[in-house]
Structures are given as structure tokens and as C-alpha cells.
């Protein structure tokens, strides 16, 4: 598995469409290119994506983690999350949180494996931890 920063417009368009389809969020190509968003690649093929965004100094949000259906159950989401947490820590992050739909169990399990605690929510659950 390789994590590659998304810097090409064509790839950003594919990811924006995927975020809309799998994450239910409308995300602009400009936003993907201007913030740390990464393609999850397996043998050069797009397997998913993950990003993070700064919310305040020292506070980051893991955003838009998704693994395409044909690549699931290979621990790609877990490995990508580990790498992004390390990137955030190196960039000066002190605290990180994530928002996950209540019905989306896979990312909830990944976050708990990394020590995230549920800190609130309703339809959207909030998880947080220190870096």
C-alpha cells in the first residue's frame, strides 16, 4: 500500500466523486488539492482516500476516509489512518478528531483501535484523542 498526496486535477476529480458517493459529502476539487488529501494506492491502482484538515492551531480532523469495495478487508484503512496520524503529529498536531456516520461501523472500529474515544454525537458520531 502506498499513500500519495493528491496533486493532479484528474485524480482529485475522481476522489471528489468518490467522496460524494461513499461519504455522502460534497467536496470541491480545489479543497482536495489545497489540503492534505491522499490517495491510497495498491499496485498503482486507486484503492481509496484519506485526508486531514486543520481546524485550529494544533487541532486536526481526519477527513473522508474511504476504501473502495473491491479493496476492503485488507486493513488498508487502518494502515492509512496510522500514516496520517504520524503525518499530523510531525506537522505539529496535538489533538485529532473524526466524524463518522452512526451506521458506518468500519471506521468506528479503526478509530477505536487507535485509542479514539467517542465524545458525542447523534446521527454523526464524534471521536477524539491526543496525538
C-alpha angles and dihedrals in degrees: 000000000000129000112211126183110243107241104145121087093221093056091043089055091052091049093046089054090047093049088052092049102040103025099033092229129123108227125176124231088234091057092050091051096044098049131051103279120155136200115225105222129192115188088341094306123118107252099166145308143249134183143174135213133199112239099176132346106302094004121102136176124216103226139194102356108177135153118200114247096248090056099046125118093039097099091248093135091051094049093045091050091051091052094046091049089053091049092051092048091051090048091057103267116157101175132025134190138180136200119218132177111250092238094052102091102168097068091042089058092047092051093049090051088058094051100261115154124209107249102176148320151131117204087354116047122212122214126184143175141163120261 
